[in-house]
């Protein structure tokens, strides 16, 4: 399968210009579409990455997913930050608080679905 790297796209565009066939317009449009899709993928990956706590700028009232490492147990948990409290869920109704020094990474929660009227 072809890797549509920026270099490959540039070479393909240059080949289209060189050959100048009418069919190349559709191919160039496809290359443009591929570039737009790749840019959007990069944006989404950046939005949905785990951020090390050392890089995170905490904002008030922002709910986040959190990664918690309990070194004594050699376990990693996924929890959440809600209303300024770090927690690990035990089940649907119970959770336990976590001290912030155990949190290694955070990730913003995605936007909730839009309700249709």
Secondary structure, DSSP 8 states (H G I E B T S, - for coil): -----HHHHHHHHHHHHHH--TTHHHHHHHHHHHHHHHHHHHHHHHHTS-EEGGG----TT--EEEEEEETTTTEEEEEEEETTEEEEESSSS-EEE--GGGEEEEEE---------
